């Protein structure tokens, strides 16, 4: 039987080829750049695929390759793991997104750091791309915090078109909560969905909020309302806020209409600006400092 590993080139092999090039060939810079690009492609592929050793595979294919077998034993003994994309990451990355997947690494990082006695709130989920990234962060951080999600879960014409382009078919005026719930059920996190208009949120019944994610309250009436409902549950020095449309006014064509968040936060000493996410986009991160 052919060894399935034989068709793969390793990064180490390419690096050795780069070393050979450096020893003396013409067009060194061009040749090295080509090899480095190949290495980069390999690294990206490694980060997207799950490759795990199993006993049957080792017995069948590692026999006779002493170096490979020794390497496997060393990794197993030290508890090494390959760079992988898990099944859950694959599911998360297939959910149609309007920004949640694009800033996923940040959502995951912040969610993983929320203390176990706090909660996470997400206002505006669409089809759950950002929700899934938050869930991945909760799983990575092993903090088991509850996640409260608020959205109207209603398919508009523009959303149907955007979802369709990303492989998900929606119907006009469809209740999308069932679609989102199905996606998110894979993560087995403590998610509480609330189907409502943003200004209709009446009360928050969770614990103190360690992370607040907002992708819905661009206008003044909505932002004033969510601050009224949720800000009292923020914890000074702890609560991270991710506003996914904070800089949206810069390129939306509706400057003042979508600038209320920006105006509210500017000069507001209760909030410390941390960073802008993906500079060519619109998300921003703040830390709640509380009243001075």
Residue, then its C-alpha position, 0 to 999 in steps of 0.5 A: x500500500x502506498x504511504x499517504x504521507x509520501x505526497x506531502x512536502x514538509x516545511x523543513x524540506x523547503x527550508x533545506x532547499x532555501x539553504x541550498x539556494x543560499x549556497x550559490x545560485x543565480x537569482x537568489x532573491x527571486x528563488x528564495x522568495x518563491x520558496x518562502x511563499x511556499x512555506x507560508x502556504x504550507x503554514x496556512x494549510x497546517x492551521x486549517x487542517x486537522x492532522x492527528x496520529x492514530x495507532x492504526x495509521x502508525x502501525x500501517x505507515x510508520x513501520x520502516x521509517x524509524x525517524x518518523x516513528x521516533x518523532x511521533x513518540x517524542x511528540x506523544x511523550x511531551x503532549x505535543x499537538x499539531x497546528x489544527x483546525x478543529x471540527x468546531x472551527x470548520x463549522x464556525x468559519x462556514x457561517x455567513x458573516x458580516x464581520x464576526x468571522x473577520x474579527x474572529x481571532x479578537x472575539x475568541x481572545x477576549x471571550x477566553x479571558x472573561x472570568x468565570x463568574x461574569x457573562x458575555x452579551x452580544x447585541x446583533x448576531x445576524x446568522x451567528x458568525x460572531x456568536x460562534x467565534x465567541x463560543x470558540x473563545x469560551x471553549x478555549x478559555x474553559x471559563x464556561x461563561x453564559x452568553x446572552x444574544x439579542x437580535x431580531x432574527x428576521x431575514x431582510x431582502x439584503x440579508x437574504x442576498x448576503x447569506x445566499x452569496x455565502x451558501x445559506x438560503x433564506x426566505x423573505x421575513x424568515x425567522x432566522x433564530x432556528x438557523x442560528x440555533x442549529x449552527x450554535x448548538x454544535x458548540x455546547x455552550x451556555x447560550x441564551x437567545x433573545x429574539x427582539x428589536x434592540x429598543x424592545x430589550x426590557x431587562x438583563x437578567x445575567x451576571x456582571x458583564x465581562x465582555x460586550x459585543x455590539x453589531x446593531x446599535x449604530x443609531x442614537x435611539x438604539x445605542x442610548x437604549x443598550x447603554x441604559x440596559x447594560x452599562x450598569x452591569x459593566x465592571x470597571x477595569x474588567x469589561x471589554x467592549x467590541x463595537x463592530x460598527x464603530x467606524x462605519x460612518x467613515x465609509x457608509x455614506x450616512x455620516x452623522x446617522x451612524x456616528x452616535x457611538x463615536x460621538x458618545x465615546x469620544x472624551x468619555x472618561x468611563x471608557x478607554x480606547x484600546x485598539x481599532x480592529x482591521x484598520x480598513x474596517x470599522x470595529x473598535x475595542x474599549x475597556x470600561x473604566x467606570x466613573x472617575 
